[in-house]
Every structure is written in C-alpha cells, then in structure tokens.
C-alpha cells in the first residue's frame, strides 16, 4: 500500500517539478519575442512611447527624435536584460530539478506546455500593466490601438490555455528518476 501511495504521489507531483522552470523560461522567451519582434524588427513601439504618460507621471519619449530614441533604446535594453535573467533563472531551475534523462525532459509535452503557458502569462501581465494600467506603450499606437492591445491579451490567454492543455497531455514522470523518463516515452 505504501508503494502505491508513493507511486501515486510521484505521478501527480512530477509535472509540478518542472512547472516553475517552464513558466519562468516561457516568461523570458515570450519577452524576447515581444522585444525583438515588436520593438526592434517591426518598430511598432518601445518601452516608453505612449503619449498618455501624464496620468502616471512617466515622461513620454518620442521615438522620432534622437534623444527620445536613445532613452527608449536604454529602456528596451533594460527590458531585454530582465528577459535574459528570466531565461537564465529558468534554465538554472530546470537544471537543478532534472538530474537524469535531460533529453527526455526537453522533448516532453510537460515542459513545453509550461513554457507556452509562461509566454501567455507574460503577455497577460505585460499587456494589462504596460498597455492598460500604466499606459507606457501600446502594441501598435494609432486609431485602433485598443484592438491591438486586446489582441495581445487574447493571444496571451490562448497561449496560457494551450500550454496548460499541452502539459496535461504529457505523461508525468519523475525528472530525477532514471527510469521515469523512459516510462514517459513508452520505452520501459
């Protein structure tokens, strides 16, 4: 009976052991996609490009001036540094929690589901705080910016839900159990 309880407990808690690392990785990677795609490649916005900062006392930096672009570039760099730290932290957490068969963990639905959920969490938190509460920037400023901001939140909700469902479809295994990863892949 004790073995059955131990196995049940391991089966129900194993996915949680990589939940936090997956979510933290997803937050960092989602931030990188936002920063690289929306800030740098498309140049739709930077960190402090909204014109309605007066309500919170944050200065607006016009990205169409040299000094404004310089300040936005600094804040975009700070944003990327935070994303980088999140990725490093997620990798460190994952490394500390997975001691055997790391390749099986990297290929598991459980990990990638939590990463996708973390990306969705990033979109939701960043979208609500920066676009709506603080108003420091919008996804794509202009007459339809509310739709772009809402779409960003919808995408975040879809990623969060999809990631949760994806990880639920994975087989639980103990990442520190040398045989657990093989069982998860159906080899044992």
C-alpha atoms as one frame of an Amber mdcrd trajectory, in Angstrom:
protein
   0.000   0.000   0.000   2.832   2.407   0.802   4.365   1.772  -2.609   1.090
   2.535  -4.368   0.691   5.768  -2.421   4.304   6.715  -3.160   3.847   5.978
  -6.867   0.584   7.932  -6.974   2.192  10.872  -5.215   5.178  10.792  -7.603
   2.879  10.570 -10.618   0.786  13.522  -9.506   3.663  15.746  -8.373   6.233
  15.045 -11.095   4.855  17.535 -13.661   4.915  20.213 -10.973   8.655  19.731
 -10.541   9.250  21.330 -13.943   6.275  23.701 -13.806   8.167  26.661 -12.314
  11.234  26.313 -14.575   8.968  26.001 -17.615   6.898  29.041 -16.705   9.968
  31.179 -15.945  11.547  30.109 -19.258   8.312  30.958 -21.050   8.139  34.412
 -19.473  11.701  35.159 -20.566  11.314  33.745 -24.063   7.953  35.471 -24.550
   9.565  38.743 -23.518  12.357  38.198 -26.026   9.839  37.597 -28.826   7.989
  40.779 -27.850  11.161  42.844 -27.622  12.843  41.531 -30.738   9.759  41.395
 -32.963   7.674  44.383 -31.813  10.415  46.717 -30.503  13.275  46.060 -32.908
  12.175  44.415 -36.155   8.705  45.924 -36.642   9.461  49.017 -34.509   5.800
  49.306 -33.520   6.684  50.568 -30.053   9.438  50.882 -27.485   9.148  50.802
 -23.710   8.178  54.450 -23.194   6.470  55.546 -26.408   2.914  56.181 -25.272
   1.671  59.763 -25.180  -0.650  59.260 -22.207   2.044  59.050 -19.509   0.846
  62.196 -17.777  -1.711  60.205 -15.814   1.052  58.254 -14.018   3.838  60.827
 -14.079   6.064  58.946 -16.543   7.739  61.030 -19.195   6.935  60.347 -22.849
   9.961  59.802 -25.076   9.212  60.464 -28.734  10.925  57.694 -30.738  11.107
  60.053 -33.726  13.752  62.216 -32.056  17.347  61.204 -31.401  17.138  61.822
 -27.644  13.765  60.026 -27.428  15.050  57.028 -29.362  18.169  56.917 -27.178
  16.086  56.807 -23.988  13.724  54.184 -25.429  16.716  52.103 -26.510  18.060
  52.180 -22.942  14.693  51.038 -21.546  14.358  48.388 -24.254  17.801  47.166
 -23.157  16.686  47.007 -19.521  13.631  45.035 -20.649  15.851  42.597 -22.580
  18.180  42.234 -19.586  15.204  41.230 -17.413  14.140  38.699 -20.087  17.691
  37.325 -20.201  17.755  36.935 -16.412  14.394  35.115 -16.543  15.738  32.657
 -19.145  18.912  32.042 -17.119  16.869  31.549 -13.955  14.502  29.149 -15.732
  17.430  27.144 -17.097  19.091  27.035 -13.669  15.859  25.875 -12.024  15.357
  23.221 -14.683  18.952  22.015 -14.373  18.663  21.796 -10.584  15.425  19.799
 -10.741  16.249  17.382 -13.545  19.129  15.059 -12.749  18.627  12.174 -15.209
  17.493  11.792 -18.829  17.530  15.518 -19.519  16.957  14.884 -23.220  13.599
  13.262 -22.462  12.586  16.285 -20.388  13.493  18.689 -23.218  11.319  16.609
 -25.569   8.388  16.348 -23.161   5.000  17.960 -23.630   5.035  18.813 -19.950
   7.998  21.172 -20.229   6.910  22.815 -23.487   3.363  23.173 -22.241   4.627
  25.099 -19.215   6.916  27.203 -21.434   3.943  28.131 -23.629   1.869  28.883
 -20.522   4.683  31.128 -19.255   4.694  33.028 -22.547   0.940  33.507 -22.224
   1.403  34.696 -18.650   3.988  37.214 -19.880   1.557  38.570 -22.499  -1.267
  38.882 -19.982   0.758  40.589 -17.240   2.736  42.855 -19.593  -0.369  43.661
 -21.617  -2.508  44.581 -18.632   0.219  46.536 -16.801   2.052  48.324 -19.627
  -0.769  48.787 -22.149  -3.746  49.397 -19.859  -2.813  50.246 -16.257   0.400
  52.233 -16.800  -0.195  53.094 -20.450   3.549  53.377 -21.144   3.144  51.926
 -24.633   0.670  50.127 -26.860   1.203  47.194 -29.204   0.582  49.399 -32.231
  -0.311  53.014 -31.488  -2.952  54.735 -33.542  -6.704  54.879 -34.008  -7.132
  51.115 -33.480  -4.630  50.647 -30.637  -7.290  49.239 -28.291  -7.862  46.367
 -30.742  -4.126  45.634 -30.979  -3.827  45.690 -27.173  -6.885  43.422 -26.828
  -5.464  41.028 -29.432  -2.232  40.826 -27.440  -4.248  39.827 -24.362  -6.301
  37.276 -26.320  -3.087  35.757 -27.693  -1.740  35.552 -24.145  -4.899  33.821
 -22.924  -4.708  31.341 -25.823  -1.036  30.596 -25.071  -1.761  30.149 -21.367
  -4.705  27.829 -22.016  -2.964  25.950 -24.830   0.166  25.477 -22.745  -1.821
  24.190 -19.800  -3.666  21.720 -22.023  -0.430  20.648 -23.748   1.322  19.850
 -20.480  -1.737  17.930 -19.264  -1.450  15.735 -22.367   2.110  14.778 -21.410
   2.844  11.732 -19.332   4.021  12.546 -15.820   7.445  11.315 -14.832   9.970
  11.984 -12.126  12.731  14.055 -13.734  15.233  12.763 -11.165  14.196   9.136
 -11.713  16.431   7.440 -14.302  13.575   5.139 -15.354  10.816   7.760 -15.164
  11.773   9.495 -18.404  11.894   6.181 -20.233   8.408   5.325 -18.963   7.161
   8.717 -20.106   8.371   7.996 -23.614   6.872   4.483 -23.573  10.259   2.696
 -23.691  10.083   0.901 -20.336
